[in-house]
Amino acid sequence: IFNLSDDGISWDEEAQREIGTVSYNYLVHDDPQLLKYRDRDYGVAFELPLIGLEKLFGLEDSRDVYLMRHLVTHLFFLFCLWCGYWLIFGLFKNHWLAAIGVLMVVLHPHIYAHSFFNTKDIPFMSMFFVCFLFIFKSFQHHRYVHFIIAGAAIALLVNLRIMGIMPLGLVVFFLIADLVLNRHDNDARIKTWRSLLLFLLSFWVALYFSWPYLYDNPLDKIGTVFSNMSSFRWTNKVLYFGKLIKANELPWHYPIVWFGISTPLVYLLIGLISTGFAAFHVLRHPLQWLKTNLDRQLVIYLVCFLFPFAAVIVLDSVLYDGWRHLYFIYPAFVMLVLFGIHSIKKKNVRFGVYAALLISFALTIPHMAINHPFQHVFFNVLINRSETNHERRLFELDYWGVSYREGLQEILRHNNSREIRVHTWNKPGHYNLKLIPRADRKRIHMTADEPNYFITAYRWHPDDFEFGESAEIYSIQVQNNTILSVFKLEGADSEPKKH
């Protein structure tokens, strides 16, 4: 909270806020723009409340608006982790495992950094912990209230992104399995039927009322959402192993490679071993997982981790910006890690796994602290090299452009002119001006016409810019890669400085 203002505005935040605003105006002011709006099929379970808070507190200055958005996004992330903690403790009755599960999320450099400025992927990922918690409670206690809450939670998950339909299908499947297993117990069958109906009713009511786009002809529009999300409308280029490739032409292994090189290696190794063990356990006991709650949860985590990879490969889905579109697999991945640790019988082996994770945490923390707020620019030893700008020439680094805020502030610190002419390489340079205090904001004039400064986060341009070494007055380095540079052009009066 104290460092909230360190984060910049990401590439999509303007568009995300607009999506929420259009739905808010449709809901509150009966504005029909939503019906013809380009992104009308985007869910607004998180964006609509953000706009509501913006209106409630009368926030008008752009800096106040985006600081509020970052604060709420991070607090929601922490709340969902709290739910994740109690899910893990409920499953394994072990506070150490619960703490490790939370730390594996908090100490993932990409996810933690995104938990402030990413209102798309992080709320969707985080909400999985809430859904997993109430699915567990539903089958553990068989209380109607838990099925009602689980249905509503999954509805919000689907509203955030349509891939949230996975837990819905799994809960329905297990309830139908209960009907079969209890075919000779009439009371149990009646209770299961009621649970199923309440769950589906709660899901549909919450989905409908939380998503204004569905108010007219909801079934047809749900089909449209599925169709559009399976072939997303984005065809710009992505830097992948040094080549700029169209997003709809990326090789099938793109998300797998990104997940592998940007996750701390110890998490990755233990997770893959645990996933293999969990899959073997399920296949070895093909009927047991229908009968015990722990095994049912295990199946849910396996499906929610492995199925998305398979789906994006089979459907040839459009992905970009690393694996952020698949961040939602990470809660299931963490749960599989914890299941693997819980299943270790030998104390010395379990101690060794604990020790490896603690060492990994200890090595990850300095990276996150030293490189704050750009800790999301992280690669593990599978790809990280000591050569200058090695990773920058292979992959996009600050692909969402949040570093532009610091570049703009550096220009202001070194130039006292009443008007400073700045040209930026891409759009986030303009967006991040909204986070600068109003008085300073007025001093910067964004223009490509005879600018005093040029600022770049290198997206779609992995090579150096040819202004000469003396022109670069400021740069940000992470893991020996320059992720942002500020160049002084003719007519600017400032002193060189490195960071």
N, C-alpha and C positions, 0 to 999 in steps of 0.2 A: 504493500500500500504506500509506503514511504517513497518508493522508487517508481511509482505509477507513471509519472510524466516522462520517464526515460524511453518509453516505447513509442514507436512511430505509428503512422496510419498505413495499413496494408493496402495492397492493390485493390482488393474487392470491397473494402469497407464502405466506400461511397455507394457502390451498387447495392450492397446489403441494406444500408440505411434507406435507400430509395425503395427497395422492395417492401420494407416494413411500413414506410410512409404511405405508399400507394394503397396497401391493404387497410391501414388505419383510416385513411380518408374514405375508403369505400364503406368501412364498418361504421364510422362515426358521422361522416358528412354525406353519405350516400353518393359519393363521387364514382361515376361509372368507368373511370380510367382503367381500373383493374381488369375489366373485361377484355380490353384490347392491349394491355400492357405486355411488352415482350417477355418479361420474366414472371408472368402471372402464375405459372405452374410451380414456382418455388414455394416451399413451405415457410411459414412465418411464426412457428411456435416460439422462437427466440427473438426474432426481429420485432414482432408486434409488441411484446412487453417492453422492449427497449424504447420504442417510440412512445409507448404509454408513459414510461418513466420520464422521458424527455419532456413531454407535455405537462406531466404532473408537477415537475419541479421548475417549469418555466425556463428551461435551458435554451438560450438563443445563440450565445457565442459558440462558434465551432469548437474551440478548445475545450469548453466545458462539456459539450456534447460528447466528444470522443474520449475524454478522460472518464466520464460516467460509463460509457460503453465498455471501456477496458476494465474498469473496476467491477462492473456487474458480471462481465464474462469470466473474470478470474474468480470471483466469489462463487459463481455457479459451479465452476470447475472444482473448487474446494468442497462445496457442499456435496457434490456427486462422489468425490473421493471419500468423504465421511460415510456416505452410504456404502461405498465399496469396502471400507474398513469393517463395517458391521456385517456385510455379506460374507467376507472372508472368515471373520470370527464365528459367524453362525455355522458355516460349513465345516470348519476345521477345529473350532474351540481352542485357538492358539493365537494369542495377542502378538507374538513375534512374527508369525506368518502374515497377520493382518498389517503389521507395520511395514514388513518387507514389501507387500503388495502395493501399499500407498507410495513407498519410496521409489519403487520401480516406475511409477508414473511421474511423480514429481521430479525424479532425477533422470528423466529422459529429456535431453537438451532440446530436441525439436518440439516435443509436446508442451513442456513447461513454458517455453518462450511464446508459443502460439496461444497459450491459455489466456493471454491478455488481449491480443488483437485479432484473433481468428474467431469470428462469430458464426462461422459455417461448420467447420470440421470439429472444433473442440466441444461445443455444446452437444453435437450429435454423438461424439465419442463418449463424453462424460455421462450422457443420459443412459448409456448401456449399463453402467453400474447400478443406477436406480432401478432399471427394468430387471436386471439380474437379481437384485435384492428381493423385489416383490414376487418374482417368479419362484424364487427359492422359498419364501415365506408361504406362498400359496400352496405349494405341494408339501411343505413341511407341516403346516397346521390345518390345511383344508378349511380355512375360514372364508366365507363369502366376501368379507371386506377386503381381504388380500387380493382375491381375484378381480374385484372391482378396481382397486388401485393399480394392479398390474395392467389391466386393460387400458386404463386412462394413461398410464405412463408409456405404454407401447404406442398408443395413439399419438402422443407428443413426439415420440421417437420417429414414427413414420412421417409425421408432419415436418420434422427437421430434415429428413431424407428418406426417400422411398425404400431404401435398403433396410430400413428398420422393420420391414415386414417379416424378417427372418424369425425373431422371437415370437411373433404372433402365430406363425405357422407351427412352430415347435410346441407351444402351449396347447394349441388345438389338437395336435397330434397326440400328446401325452394324455389329454383328457379323453380322447376317443379310445386310446389304449386302456385307460381305466374302466371305461364302459365295457370293454371286452373282457378284461381281467375280472371284473365284478359282475359278470353276467348272471351269476346265481345269487347275488346279494341285492335284493330289490331296494333296500334303504340306501345302500352305497351308490347304486345306479341313479336313483332320484337326486341324491346330493350332487353327484357328478354332473348330471344334466343341468341342474340349477347353476352350478359353478360355471359351466360352459356358456350358458345363455347370458348370465350376468357379466361374464368376462367379455363376450362379443358385443353385448349391448353397451357396456362401459366404453369399450374401444371405439365403437362407431359414434356414439354421442360426443365423446371427447374429441375425436378426429374432426367431426363435422363442425362443431362450434368453435374449434381453435383455428380453423382454416377457412377464411372468408371466400376463397376461390371456389370452394365446394358448395356454396350455398345454392347455386343454381345447377341442377343436373349433376349431382355428386359422383354417381357411378361412372358416367362417361368421362368426367374430368380426372378421376383416379386412373382410368385407362390411359388418358393422354399423358399424365405425369410419368407413368411407367414407360411409355413409348419414348418420351423425350429424354428421360434420364438414361436409358440404355444406349442412346446414340447422341451424346451431348453435343451441342452446337458450339464447338470451339476448335478451330483448325490452325491456330498459330503454331509457331515452331518451338521445339523443346531441345535444349542442349543435353545430349546424352552420349557419353563417352567421346566428347569432342566434336560431335556432329550435330548440326541443327536439323531436326527431323520434325515434320508435321505431327501434331498431336494425334491425329487419326491414323498415322502410319507407324507409330512406335512399336517396337518388337514386344512380344508377349511377356518377356521377362523384365520389362521396365519396373513395375511396382515391386517385384520380388527383389531385384538388385537394390533398389533404393531402401527397402526395409532392411536388407542385409548390411548395407554400408553405413547407415545412419542410426542404427540401434547399438548401444554399448555391447561389446562383443560377449561379455559374460552372460548378459540377459539372453542374447541370441542363442548361445550354445546350450544353456540350460533349458531354454524354451523349446528348442527343436528336439532335444532329447525327451523332454517331458511330453511334447505333443506326440512323438512316436510311441512312447510308453502308453499314453492315454488311448491312442487309437488301437494299439494291440490289446489293451485291457477290454475295450468295448467289443472288439471282434472276437476275443477269446470267450467272453460271456455274453452272447448275443441277446439273451432274454433278461439278464440280471438288471440291465439299465432301464428296463421297463418297470422294475419293481421297487428300486431304492431311489430315494431323492438325490443322494450324492451322485449316483451314477447318471441320473437324468440330467443333473446340472453339468456333468462332465460332457455328455453328448451335446448339450446346448453350446458349451464353450468350443468344442471341436468344430461344430457346424459354423458358428459365428466367426471363427478364425480361418478355417480352410475354405468354406464355400465362397466368400467374396473373391478370393484369389482365382478360384476356378471360374466364377461368373464373369469377371472382367476379361479373362483370357478367352473363354468360349464366345462371349458376346462382342469381343474386340472393342471394349468400352474405351472412350476417350479419357485419358488420364494425363495430368501434367503437374508441375510443381512438386516433384518428388512423389512420396506416397501419401500426401496429406488427405487425398480423397479416401484413403483406406485407414486413416487413423482409428476408425471405429473398430477395427479388428484388435486393437491393442488391449482393451480390457479383457477380452477372451483369452488373448495370449498370456497375459499376466496370471489369469486364473489357472491356466494350464501349467504354468511354471510352479505355482503354489501347490497344485495337485501332485506334481512330480515330486516336490520336496516332501510333502506330507506322506507320500507312499514309500519313501526310503526307510527301510527297517533298521539298517545298521547306523548306530549313533555317530561313529567316526566319519562315515560317508556324509551323513546329513550335516555334521559340523563342518566338513570341508566345503560343502555347497554354501552354507551360511558365510563362511570365511571368504569365499570367492566373491559373493555378492557384496559383502561389506567392503572388500578391497575395491571392487568396481565402483561402489558409491563414493568411496574416498577419492578415487581418481577422477570421477565425473564432476564432483563438487567444485574443484578448482577451475575447471574449464568453464563451468556455468557462472562462477563468481567473477573471474577475470574478464570474460568476454560479454558480461551483461551489458546491454540487453540483446546482444546478438548471439546468444548461446545456441540458437537454432542452426547456425552454420557449424555443423559438427559432422565429422566423418570418423569412423573407427579405423583400426589399424589395417582392415582389409583393403582400404583404398588410400588412406592418409599417407602422404610422403612429406619429406622435409624440403623438397624443392619449392622455391617461391612460385606461388600461383598454380601449383600442380592441379589441385582440385577445381580451381576456377576455370581452367581450360577444358575440363571434362564435364562439369555439371554446373547448373545454375546455383548460385549461393544464396544471396539475399533476393530471392525471386519475387518476394512481395514488397520489396522496396522500403521496409521500415527504417533503414539506416539513413534515408534522406532527411529525416528530422534533425539528426545530429549534424549532418552536413550543412543544412540551412542555418542552424544555430551557430556553427563555427564561422560562417560568412558574416553573420551579424556581430559576432564578438570581435572580428578583425577589421570591420569597416564601419565607420561612424557616419557615413553619408546618409542624407535624407532619402535618397533613392538608390537602390542597388539593383542592377539589371542582371537577372539570373536565367540561365537556360539549363533545363534538365533533360537527361537522356530519355526517361520515360515518365509516365503519368504520375506515379507515386511522389515524384518531386513536387508536383503541384498540390497533390492531396495533403502532403505533410506540412505544407504552409499553414493549414488549418489548426495545427497544434501549437504554432508559435504564438506567444502572447500578442494581443491585438496591436499594441503600440509598435512592436517590432515588425509585425506582419505587414503593416502599412508601408514599411520601408522597402520591402522586396517587390520588385516588378518582374513577373515571369514573362520572358520574351526571348525569341531567337534572333531578334534584331539588335546587333551590336551589343551583346551581353558583356558584363564585367566578369562573370564567373560561369563556368560550366561544371555541372555536378552529375555524376553517374554512379549507378549501382551495378553496372556491367551486364545487365540482363540482355541477352541476344548479342552481346559483344564481349566475348571472353578475353580478347586480346587487349593490350595496352592501347590507350589513345595517344595520338601523335602530337601532343602539345609541348613535349620536351620536359625533362625532369624538373627544371626550374619553375615550370608553370604549376606543378602540383603543390598546393600549399597545405593540404590536409588529406589524410587517408585513414581508413579504418582497416586493421588487419585482424583476421581470425584464423588460427591454425596456419599461419604463414601465407594466407591468401588475402589480397586486397579486395574487400567487398564494396568499398565506396571511395571515390576520389573527388576532391574539389580542385579545380584548376582556375588559377587567376589569369584572366585574359587582359588584353590592353585596356588601360583606363581605370583599373581597380587599384586602390591604395590599401594594401594589407601586408602583414608580415607572415612569412612562411612558418608553418608549424606542423609537426607530425604527431600522430596519436597511434 
